Each structure stands twice: as structure tokens, then as C-alpha cells.
Amino acid sequence: MTDAHQLDPFPSLTSTEPPRQRPRISIFHCLVLIAGLVLGVGLAWWNADLFVPEYLEGRRAGGVSSCAANLTRIGIAIEAYSEEHGKLPESQYDLVPDYLKKLPDCPSAHRMSYRTSFGPYAGNNKSADPHYFLVECCGENHKGALMAPDFPTYDSNVGLMFERGW
């Protein structure tokens, strides 16, 4: 008791049912789809900081770590100068080219923003040490990384500092 319809290898040719129509996509549907995609990509691009805050925070912190490395290099160059000459340099420009190829730029400020203070009345020198020096990144270059103005610093007594410790 098999039906002839079930045995037919080409049921669409012998079927009495009307053929199914495929859904039609008009130009209007395509334009709506493209406009939606453009709007979505545009909003994502415009509000990228909402979608990737950890990435942006990492970039800010990267500027601080590069700046801290520059401060340490300047501090080591001052110590080498002092060791060789028996006195502190008159200015940070005395370090070029013998101790530093050039004075580095702060990556967050995109310019040379390092200030040096030397001697007994410089910076945080509470003991009036004549061999004391302080190198600091001037301004609010690292404000985005929640850093206080004129920080980080390199202190000859303490070393690298990211916040006020005096």
C-alpha cells in the first residue's frame, strides 16, 4: 500500500501542489540593511572608549611606565656624571652627548618635559645634601592615568616615585 507520490523520484514534477515562492528582497530591504550596518559601525567607532576601556587605560599606563623609564635613565646619567666629575652637572643639558644621546621626550606630553633640580635647596632635600638632585616630569602629562601634577619623579635619595612621599 504505497502511494505513487512516495515512490516518485522527482516529486516536484508530478506534484499537484503549487511551487513555493522564495521571499523576494527588494532594493529597499538592501538599503535598510546597509544603513543599519553603517549606523552600528559608526556608533561603535564613535563610542569606542565605552567598549574598550581596559585597552585605553593600558595605553595611559604605558605612557607612565615609559616616562618612568626616561626619568630613571636621566637619574642614572646624573649619577654617572657626578661620579666622573666629582660634582653635579649645572643643568641636564650637560649630560648630552656623553651620558645621554639626547634628552628624552615624555611619551604622554610628546615633548621634553623633564625638569631637574640640583643641590642643597632643590626639591625634597630636607637634609641639605649638596649631592642631592630631583628629576620630575613637569605638568599634568599623566592626568589620564590619575597621576598628580609633576609626577612621576626620580629622587636621588629615594629613587623613582609615583606619588608624594615627603
N, C-alpha and C positions, 0 to 999 in steps of 0.2 A: 504494500500500500504506500508507495512512494508517489509523491507529487511530481509531475513533469517539470515544474518550476525548480524543484530542488536538484534535479539531475542536469539541468541545462548549464553548460559551462559558461555561457555568456548571457546571464540573466538580464542585463540591461538592454539587450537587443530584442528579447522576447517579452519583456515585462509590459504590462498594461498600465503601470503607474507612470505619472508624468515625471520627467527627469528633474532632479533637484537643481535649483539655480544657485550659483555661487553668489555670495554677497558682493555687491559692487562697491568699489572705493572711488569716490569722486575726487576732483581736484580740491574741493572744499575740505574734505577729510584730510588730505595730504597737507594742506596749508595749516589747518588747526594743529596737526601733529608736529609740524616743523616749528610753528610759533610756540607751542608748549615746550619743545626741547630747547629752543633758543632762550625762552624766559627762564627755564630751570637752570641752564648753564650760566646765564647771566647773573641770576640771584646767587648761585653758588660762588661765582667768581667775586661778586661784589661783597659778599659776607664771608669770605674765606677765613677770616680770623675767628668766626664763630664755630667753624667746622674743624679747624686745626689749631686750637690754642696751645697745645703742648709743643707743636713744631715751632710756633712763633716764639714761645717762651724759651725754647732751646737756643734759638738764634740770638736772643738778647743775652742769655747767659754766656754764649760763645764769645760775644764781644767783651764781656767782663774778663773771661779767662785769658783771652789774647792780650788784653790791656795789662792784666796782672803779670803775664809773662814779659811784656815790654818793660814794666816797672822793675821787675827782678833783674833783667838784663842791664838796665841803666844803673841800678844799685850795685851790681857786681862790677860794672865798669868803673864806677866811682871808687869802690874799694881797691880795685887794681891800680888805679891812678894814684890813690893815696899811699898805697904800699910802695910804689915805684918812686914817687916824688917826695914822700915824707910829709905831705900836706894835702888838703882837699883842693879840688880844682876851683878856679874862680867862678866858672859857670859850667853848665852842662855841655856847652859848645867846645870846651877844652877836651872833651872825650873823643871828638871826631878828628881824624880818622884812625887814631892809634888804638882806641879801645872799643869803638863802635864804628861801623862803616858809615852810618848816618843815624841821626836821631829818629827813632821810630814814630809812626803816626798811631794815634789811638784808633782802633778799628771802628769804634762807635761814633767818634767825632769826625772821622775822615780827615784829620789834620794832626799836626804835632801839638798836643795839648798838655804836655808834661812840664811841671814846674819843679825846680829844685831849690832847696834852701840849705845853706851850709853854716856850720859854726855854732858857737855857744848860744846864740839868740835865735836860732832857727826852729821853726815848727814846734814840736813837742818836747824839746830838750829841757827837761826840768833840772838836770844836774850840771848844766852849763859846760858840758863836754865839748872841747874845741874840735873834736873829730866827728862830731855828730852831723848827719845830713838827713834830709827828708825829700823824697820824690813823690809827687802826687799828680793824679790825673785831674786837671782843673775843670770846673764847671759841672753841669748836670748831664754829662755824656751818657751815664748809665742809669738814668731815671727810670727807663722802661724795665730795668732789672731790679727795681726797688732799692737802689743804691743812693746813699746820701751824697750831697754835692761834695766835690773834691775827693772822692773815693773811687777806686782803691788807692792806697798809698804804700810806699816802701820806706820804712823807718830803719835807720842803721842800728838802733838798739833792739827793736822788736822784729823787724823783717816785714813781710807782706801783711797788710791789714785791710779788711773789707768793711770795717765799721769802727766807730770811735772807741778806742780802748784807753783813753787817757782821762 
